[in-house]
């Protein structure tokens, strides 16, 4: 049983079943509070309640409630005026519905309370409601009145107890208008993959391992000052700076997370080209200018193809020589990839050699054709001479 003072006594209305309960806070604050003092002498600064008409301090018994109208007029409201209001939830937590837990928007969640059974008679109906909530896997939506106003609440099971979360009314939650970026942004798959890798590297965490480091640092300062010592200086946190390269920042975050967990980080990839590539996967001008890339020149087809031969041995010999020259030119082109000017010069020379070979082959073929025609004409002249002699 909690040894905490209850802040509200009433009952849970569950149909015709009434369950007496006490409302106790489920959370507590560990924050360090400071008093206001006079810096010159350390005296406490106190606020006094003064009537502005009489200009004198008044006691709590003399203070009441009043509503300020739009024109500044104060309308007095007494406790008797409020006690006559038809408010059925004044001392009752009235359950109005049961819904799945995922129907509740976390933005509506407010303060949390434990509902403590009010004595032995409340044990049986309290346990009945708790087990019904467990089996249905639902939460109860209820209305109750606290601190002068009616509120909305959600009842759920925590361990063997029933807890109630205060909920904001739906019209008290603002819509997220004008919060998201209004510019069109395209997120690429590579960036999503790196974000997923960072999430996997960070992994899960046990919430019990998290603690308020700022509060601990403040406690150390207070303890040092109380002992008459000089508080030690805390290391300044590194500034985040402006993110210029999202891909590089993500990769650096993944490596840092792995190092913090004692894992061996993967070698850094060339993220600049990936981050600056456009939609077609081509690096942009900024990426290309920042890094030189050496690539082989494509081999020319004209240097490999041998000319067609139609003549005799001489032309074949010439073609072989030409082909040999082309092969040498091709090898020279492979060796000279670092110099574009030399390659172009040798390729031009190879082309000239090929053209010379073709020209020589044609001349040789023409000479042979002329010789053949001359040989045919000679027997014909001899036959004509014999006929004349006869």
C-alpha positions as CSV (number, residue, x, y, z in Angstrom):
1,X,0.0,0.0,0.0
2,X,1.2,3.4,-0.9
3,X,2.1,5.6,2.1
4,X,1.2,8.8,0.2
5,X,-1.4,11.3,1.2
6,X,-4.5,11.1,-1.0
7,X,-5.5,14.2,-2.9
8,X,-9.1,13.2,-3.6
9,X,-11.6,10.8,-2.1
10,X,-14.5,9.5,-4.0
11,X,-15.8,6.4,-5.9
12,X,-15.6,4.7,-9.3
13,X,-19.0,4.4,-10.9
14,X,-19.1,1.2,-12.9
15,X,-22.7,0.8,-14.0
16,X,-24.6,0.1,-10.8
17,X,-21.4,-0.9,-9.0
18,X,-19.7,1.8,-6.9
19,X,-16.1,1.3,-5.8
20,X,-14.7,3.6,-3.1
21,X,-11.3,4.8,-3.9
22,X,-8.6,7.3,-3.0
23,X,-6.7,9.3,-5.6
24,X,-2.9,9.5,-5.1
25,X,-0.2,10.9,-7.3
26,X,1.6,8.3,-9.4
27,X,4.6,10.5,-10.1
28,X,6.9,12.7,-8.1
29,X,9.3,15.5,-9.1
30,X,13.0,15.3,-8.3
31,X,13.9,18.7,-9.7
32,X,15.9,21.1,-7.5
33,X,14.0,24.3,-6.6
34,X,15.7,27.6,-5.7
35,X,14.5,30.4,-3.5
36,X,14.7,34.0,-4.6
37,X,17.1,36.1,-2.5
38,X,18.5,39.6,-2.3
39,X,21.9,39.5,-4.0
40,X,23.4,42.1,-1.8
41,X,22.7,40.5,1.6
42,X,21.2,37.1,0.8
43,X,17.8,37.9,2.3
44,X,14.7,36.0,1.2
45,X,12.4,37.6,-1.3
46,X,8.8,37.0,-0.3
47,X,5.5,37.9,-2.0
48,X,2.7,39.3,0.1
49,X,-1.0,39.4,-0.8
50,X,-2.0,43.1,-0.7
51,X,-5.5,44.6,-1.4
52,X,-5.0,47.3,-4.0
53,X,-7.9,49.3,-2.6
54,X,-6.9,49.3,1.0
55,X,-3.2,48.9,0.3
56,X,-2.7,46.5,3.1
57,X,-1.8,42.8,3.4
58,X,-4.7,40.4,3.8
59,X,-4.9,36.8,5.1
60,X,-6.1,33.7,3.2
61,X,-9.4,33.8,5.0
62,X,-10.2,37.2,3.5
63,X,-9.5,36.0,-0.1
64,X,-12.3,34.7,-2.4
65,X,-12.9,34.1,-6.1
66,X,-13.9,36.5,-8.8
67,X,-14.4,36.4,-12.6
68,X,-13.1,39.3,-14.6
69,X,-15.4,40.4,-17.3
70,X,-14.3,41.7,-20.7
71,X,-14.6,45.3,-19.5
72,X,-12.6,44.7,-16.4
73,X,-15.5,44.3,-14.0
74,X,-15.0,41.7,-11.3
75,X,-17.9,39.4,-10.6
76,X,-17.6,37.7,-7.2
77,X,-18.2,33.9,-7.2
78,X,-18.6,32.1,-3.9
79,X,-18.2,28.4,-3.0
80,X,-21.9,28.3,-2.3
81,X,-22.6,29.3,-5.9
82,X,-20.4,26.5,-7.2
83,X,-21.8,23.9,-4.8
84,X,-25.2,24.1,-6.4
85,X,-24.0,23.2,-9.9
86,X,-25.5,20.0,-11.3
87,X,-22.1,18.2,-11.4
88,X,-22.6,14.4,-11.0
89,X,-18.8,13.8,-11.2
90,X,-18.1,16.0,-8.2
91,X,-17.1,13.0,-6.0
92,X,-17.3,10.2,-8.6
93,X,-15.1,8.9,-11.4
94,X,-17.9,8.0,-13.9
95,X,-16.9,5.4,-16.5
96,X,-18.6,6.3,-19.8
97,X,-17.0,3.9,-22.3
98,X,-14.4,1.2,-23.0
99,X,-12.1,1.6,-26.0
100,X,-8.8,0.1,-27.3
101,X,-5.7,1.7,-25.9
102,X,-4.5,2.8,-29.4
103,X,-7.6,5.0,-29.7
104,X,-6.0,7.5,-27.2
105,X,-3.8,10.1,-28.7
106,X,-0.6,10.5,-26.6
107,X,-0.9,14.2,-27.0
108,X,-4.0,14.1,-24.7
109,X,-2.1,12.4,-21.9
110,X,-1.8,14.6,-18.8
111,X,-1.0,13.8,-15.1
112,X,-1.1,10.2,-13.8
113,X,-2.7,8.9,-10.6
114,X,-3.1,5.6,-8.8
115,X,-6.6,4.6,-7.7
116,X,-6.3,3.0,-4.2
117,X,-9.1,0.9,-2.9
118,X,-10.9,2.6,-0.1
119,X,-11.1,-0.2,2.6
120,X,-12.0,-3.8,2.6
121,X,-15.5,-3.4,1.1
122,X,-13.9,-2.0,-2.1
123,X,-11.5,-5.0,-2.6
124,X,-14.0,-7.3,-4.5
125,X,-15.4,-4.7,-7.0
126,X,-11.9,-3.2,-7.4
127,X,-10.5,-6.6,-8.4
128,X,-13.5,-7.3,-10.7
129,X,-12.9,-4.1,-12.7
130,X,-9.1,-4.7,-12.9
131,X,-9.6,-8.2,-14.2
132,X,-12.3,-7.1,-16.7
133,X,-9.9,-4.5,-18.1
134,X,-7.1,-7.1,-18.4
135,X,-9.2,-9.6,-20.2
136,X,-10.8,-7.1,-22.6
137,X,-7.4,-5.5,-23.3
138,X,-9.2,-2.1,-23.3
139,X,-9.1,1.1,-21.3
140,X,-11.9,2.8,-19.6
141,X,-12.8,6.4,-20.4
142,X,-14.2,8.3,-17.5
143,X,-15.2,11.8,-16.3
144,X,-14.3,13.3,-12.9
145,X,-14.1,16.7,-11.2
146,X,-10.9,17.9,-9.6
147,X,-9.7,21.3,-8.5
148,X,-12.7,23.2,-9.6
149,X,-13.2,21.8,-13.1
150,X,-14.5,18.6,-14.8
151,X,-11.9,16.5,-16.4
152,X,-11.5,13.6,-18.7
153,X,-9.5,10.5,-17.7
154,X,-8.4,7.1,-18.9
155,X,-8.2,4.0,-16.6
156,X,-5.8,1.2,-17.3
157,X,-4.1,-1.6,-15.4
158,X,-0.6,-1.2,-14.1
159,X,0.6,-4.3,-12.3
160,X,-2.1,-5.2,-9.8
161,X,-3.3,-1.6,-9.5
162,X,-5.6,0.6,-11.6
163,X,-4.1,3.8,-12.8
164,X,-5.8,6.9,-14.2
165,X,-4.3,9.3,-16.6
166,X,-5.8,12.7,-16.9
167,X,-6.7,13.5,-20.5
168,X,-7.0,16.8,-22.3
169,X,-10.4,17.5,-23.9
170,X,-10.1,17.1,-27.7
171,X,-10.6,20.8,-28.3
172,X,-7.6,21.5,-26.1
173,X,-5.2,19.8,-28.5
174,X,-3.8,22.0,-31.2
175,X,-3.6,20.8,-34.8
176,X,0.0,20.7,-36.2
177,X,-0.6,23.4,-38.7
178,X,2.4,25.3,-40.0
179,X,4.8,23.0,-38.1
180,X,6.0,20.7,-40.9
181,X,8.3,22.1,-43.6
182,X,6.4,23.8,-46.4
183,X,9.1,23.2,-49.0
184,X,9.1,20.1,-51.2
185,X,11.9,17.7,-50.1
186,X,12.9,14.4,-51.8
187,X,14.4,11.8,-49.5
188,X,16.3,9.1,-51.4
189,X,16.6,5.4,-50.7
190,X,20.3,5.8,-49.8
191,X,19.5,8.3,-47.1
192,X,16.7,6.2,-45.7
193,X,19.0,3.2,-45.6
194,X,21.6,5.2,-43.6
195,X,18.9,6.4,-41.3
196,X,17.7,2.8,-40.7
197,X,21.3,1.8,-40.1
198,X,21.7,4.5,-37.5
199,X,18.4,3.4,-35.8
200,X,19.6,-0.2,-35.7
201,X,23.0,0.8,-34.3
202,X,21.4,2.9,-31.5
203,X,19.1,0.0,-30.8
204,X,16.8,-0.2,-27.8
205,X,17.4,1.1,-24.3
206,X,16.3,0.2,-20.8
207,X,14.5,3.3,-19.5
208,X,15.7,2.5,-16.0
209,X,19.3,3.2,-17.2
210,X,18.4,6.8,-18.1
211,X,18.9,9.5,-15.5
212,X,18.8,13.3,-15.2
213,X,22.5,14.3,-15.7
214,X,21.7,18.0,-15.4
215,X,20.1,17.5,-11.9
216,X,23.2,15.5,-10.8
217,X,25.5,18.3,-12.0
218,X,23.4,20.9,-10.1
219,X,23.6,18.7,-6.9
220,X,27.4,18.6,-7.3
221,X,27.6,22.4,-7.5
222,X,25.3,22.8,-4.4
223,X,27.4,20.3,-2.5
224,X,30.7,22.0,-3.4
225,X,29.4,25.4,-2.5
226,X,28.1,24.1,0.9
227,X,31.5,22.7,1.6
228,X,33.2,25.9,0.7
229,X,34.9,24.5,-2.4
230,X,35.0,25.7,-5.9
231,X,32.7,23.7,-8.2
232,X,34.5,21.9,-10.9
233,X,34.0,23.0,-14.5
234,X,32.0,20.7,-16.6
235,X,33.3,20.0,-20.2
236,X,31.5,22.1,-22.7
237,X,29.3,20.1,-25.1
238,X,30.5,20.1,-28.7
239,X,28.4,22.3,-31.0
240,X,26.4,20.6,-33.6
241,X,27.1,23.1,-36.3
242,X,25.3,23.4,-39.6
243,X,24.6,20.2,-41.5
244,X,26.0,20.7,-45.0
245,X,26.1,17.0,-46.1
246,X,23.3,14.9,-44.8
247,X,24.8,11.6,-46.1
248,X,28.1,12.3,-44.5
249,X,26.5,13.3,-41.2
250,X,24.4,10.1,-41.1
251,X,27.5,7.9,-41.8
252,X,29.5,9.8,-39.1
253,X,26.6,9.2,-36.7
254,X,26.5,5.5,-37.4
255,X,30.3,5.2,-36.9
256,X,30.1,7.2,-33.6
257,X,27.3,5.1,-32.3
258,X,29.2,1.9,-33.1
259,X,32.3,3.2,-31.4
260,X,30.3,4.1,-28.3
261,X,29.1,0.6,-28.1
262,X,32.5,-0.9,-28.5
263,X,31.8,-2.2,-32.0
264,X,34.3,-1.9,-34.9
265,X,33.0,0.7,-37.3
266,X,32.9,-0.1,-41.0
267,X,35.4,1.8,-43.2
268,X,34.1,5.1,-44.5
269,X,32.5,5.0,-47.9
270,X,32.8,7.7,-50.5
271,X,29.6,9.5,-49.3
272,X,30.3,12.7,-51.2
273,X,29.5,11.2,-54.6
274,X,26.4,9.5,-53.2
275,X,25.1,12.6,-51.4
276,X,25.6,14.9,-54.4
277,X,24.3,12.6,-57.1
278,X,21.2,13.6,-58.9
279,X,18.1,11.5,-59.6
280,X,19.8,9.6,-62.4
281,X,22.7,8.5,-60.2
282,X,25.2,10.8,-61.9
283,X,27.6,12.9,-59.7
284,X,27.1,16.6,-60.1
285,X,29.7,19.2,-61.1
286,X,30.6,20.0,-57.5
287,X,31.5,16.3,-56.9
288,X,33.4,16.0,-60.2
289,X,35.5,19.1,-59.6
290,X,36.5,18.0,-56.2
291,X,38.0,14.7,-57.4
292,X,40.0,13.6,-60.5
293,X,39.0,10.3,-62.1
294,X,41.3,8.4,-64.5
295,X,39.6,6.1,-67.0
296,X,40.7,4.1,-70.0
297,X,40.1,5.6,-73.5
298,X,37.9,3.5,-75.7
299,X,39.9,1.6,-78.4
300,X,39.2,2.7,-82.0
301,X,37.6,0.1,-84.3
302,X,39.5,1.5,-87.4
303,X,42.8,0.5,-85.8
304,X,41.8,-3.1,-85.5
305,X,40.1,-3.7,-88.9
306,X,42.4,-4.8,-91.7
307,X,41.7,-3.6,-95.3
308,X,40.1,-5.9,-97.8
309,X,42.6,-7.5,-100.2
310,X,41.8,-8.4,-103.9
311,X,45.3,-8.7,-105.4
312,X,48.4,-11.0,-105.2
313,X,51.2,-11.6,-102.7
314,X,52.5,-8.1,-102.7
315,X,49.2,-6.6,-101.6
316,X,48.9,-9.4,-99.0
317,X,52.3,-8.6,-97.7
318,X,51.5,-4.9,-97.6
319,X,48.2,-5.6,-95.7
320,X,50.1,-7.7,-93.1
321,X,52.5,-4.9,-92.6
322,X,49.7,-2.5,-92.3
323,X,47.9,-4.8,-89.8
324,X,51.0,-5.1,-87.8
325,X,51.3,-1.4,-87.7
326,X,47.7,-1.2,-86.5
327,X,48.4,-3.7,-83.8
328,X,51.4,-1.7,-82.6
329,X,49.3,1.4,-82.7
330,X,46.6,-0.3,-80.6
331,X,49.2,-1.4,-78.0
332,X,50.6,2.1,-77.9
333,X,47.1,3.4,-77.4
334,X,46.6,1.1,-74.4
335,X,49.8,2.1,-72.8
336,X,49.2,5.8,-73.2
337,X,45.9,6.2,-71.3
338,X,47.3,9.0,-69.1
339,X,48.1,11.2,-72.0
340,X,45.1,12.1,-74.3
341,X,47.2,14.1,-76.7
342,X,49.7,11.3,-77.4
343,X,46.9,8.8,-77.9
344,X,45.2,11.1,-80.4
345,X,48.4,11.6,-82.4
346,X,49.1,7.8,-82.6
347,X,45.6,7.1,-83.6
348,X,45.9,9.6,-86.4
349,X,49.1,8.0,-87.6
350,X,47.5,4.6,-87.5
351,X,44.6,5.9,-89.6
352,X,47.1,7.3,-92.2
353,X,48.9,4.0,-92.3
354,X,45.7,2.2,-93.0
355,X,44.8,4.6,-95.8
356,X,48.2,4.1,-97.3
357,X,47.8,0.4,-97.2
358,X,44.5,0.6,-99.0
359,X,45.9,2.8,-101.7
360,X,48.9,0.5,-102.3
361,X,46.6,-2.5,-102.5
362,X,44.4,-0.8,-105.1
363,X,47.4,0.2,-107.2
364,X,48.8,-3.3,-107.2
365,X,45.5,-4.8,-108.2
366,X,45.3,-2.3,-111.1
367,X,48.8,-3.2,-112.4
368,X,47.9,-6.9,-112.4
369,X,44.7,-6.3,-114.2
370,X,46.6,-4.3,-116.9
371,X,49.2,-7.1,-117.2
372,X,46.5,-9.7,-117.7
373,X,44.8,-7.7,-120.4
374,X,48.1,-7.2,-122.2
375,X,48.9,-10.9,-122.1
376,X,45.5,-11.7,-123.7
377,X,46.1,-9.3,-126.5
378,X,49.5,-10.7,-127.5
379,X,48.2,-14.2,-128.6
380,X,45.5,-12.6,-130.6
381,X,48.1,-10.5,-132.6
382,X,50.2,-13.6,-133.3
383,X,47.2,-15.5,-134.7
384,X,46.4,-12.6,-137.1
385,X,50.0,-12.5,-138.4
386,X,49.9,-16.3,-139.2
387,X,46.7,-15.9,-141.2
388,X,48.2,-13.1,-143.3
389,X,51.4,-15.2,-144.0
390,X,49.4,-18.1,-145.2
